[in-house]
């Protein structure tokens, strides 16, 4: 039985990629380790999370997510979201105050 469950925050593309990584490495690593590393892999590639060197070394050979229509749709969604967030930040930016120098 698979221990790779879809989380509410996973997009369909993210979940399919994560599940594929889990299934590819499950036999070699066992369910628990494959689940953990599939989550590390997905969080690293999709969310930009940082992990200790050892964790990244373990997934280095797994490569990036495959590029397909779902990938392109997800990247477009991220770019649109980032553009909106950037625009909102620029609209709420406060004027900078000069810092006093000590000494």
C-alpha positions in Angstrom: 0.0 0.0 0.0 1.3 3.5 -0.9 2.1 5.9 1.9 2.3 8.8 -0.6 -1.0 10.7 0.1 -2.1 13.8 -1.8 -2.0 16.8 0.5 -4.5 19.7 0.2 -1.8 22.1 -0.8 -0.4 19.8 -3.6 -1.4 20.8 -7.1 -2.3 17.9 -9.3 1.0 18.2 -11.2 3.0 18.4 -8.0 1.3 15.3 -6.6 1.7 13.3 -9.8 5.4 14.1 -9.9 5.9 13.4 -6.2 4.1 10.1 -6.5 6.1 9.1 -9.5 9.4 9.8 -7.6 8.0 7.8 -4.6 7.1 4.9 -6.8 10.4 5.0 -8.7 12.5 4.7 -5.4 10.1 2.8 -3.1 11.6 -0.6 -3.7 15.1 0.6 -3.2 14.5 2.8 -0.2 11.4 1.5 1.5 8.1 3.3 2.0 9.1 5.6 4.8 12.4 6.9 3.3 10.9 7.1 -0.2 8.0 9.1 1.1 10.3 11.5 3.0 12.7 12.0 0.1 9.8 12.4 -2.4 8.5 15.2 -0.2 12.0 16.8 0.0 12.3 16.5 -3.8 8.9 18.1 -4.4 9.4 20.9 -1.8 12.8 21.7 -3.2 11.7 21.9 -6.8 8.2 23.4 -6.4 8.4 25.5 -3.3 12.1 26.4 -3.2 12.6 24.9 0.2 16.2 24.4 1.5 17.4 21.2 3.0 20.7 19.9 4.6 23.4 18.8 2.2 22.8 15.1 2.9 19.1 15.3 1.9 19.9 17.2 -1.3 22.6 14.6 -2.2 20.1 11.8 -1.7 17.8 13.4 -4.4 20.4 14.8 -6.7 20.2 12.0 -9.2 16.4 12.2 -9.3 16.5 15.2 -11.6 14.0 18.0 -12.1 10.3 17.6 -12.7 9.3 16.5 -16.2 8.2 19.3 -18.5 4.8 18.7 -19.9 1.5 20.6 -20.2 0.9 20.4 -16.5 4.4 21.7 -15.9 3.9 24.6 -18.2 0.5 25.5 -16.6 2.0 25.4 -13.1 4.9 27.6 -14.1 2.5 30.1 -15.7 0.4 30.1 -12.5 3.6 30.7 -10.4 4.7 33.6 -12.6 1.3 35.2 -12.5 1.1 34.8 -8.8 4.6 36.3 -8.3 3.7 39.2 -10.6 0.5 40.0 -8.6 2.5 39.7 -5.3 5.2 42.0 -6.6 2.7 44.5 -7.7 0.9 44.4 -4.3 4.2 44.8 -2.5 5.2 47.8 -4.6 1.8 49.5 -3.9 2.2 49.1 -0.1 5.9 49.9 0.1 6.6 52.6 2.7 9.1 55.3 2.0 12.5 54.4 3.3 13.9 56.3 6.2 17.5 57.2 6.4 19.3 55.4 9.1 21.4 57.3 11.6 25.1 56.4 11.6 26.7 55.7 14.9 30.0 57.1 15.7 
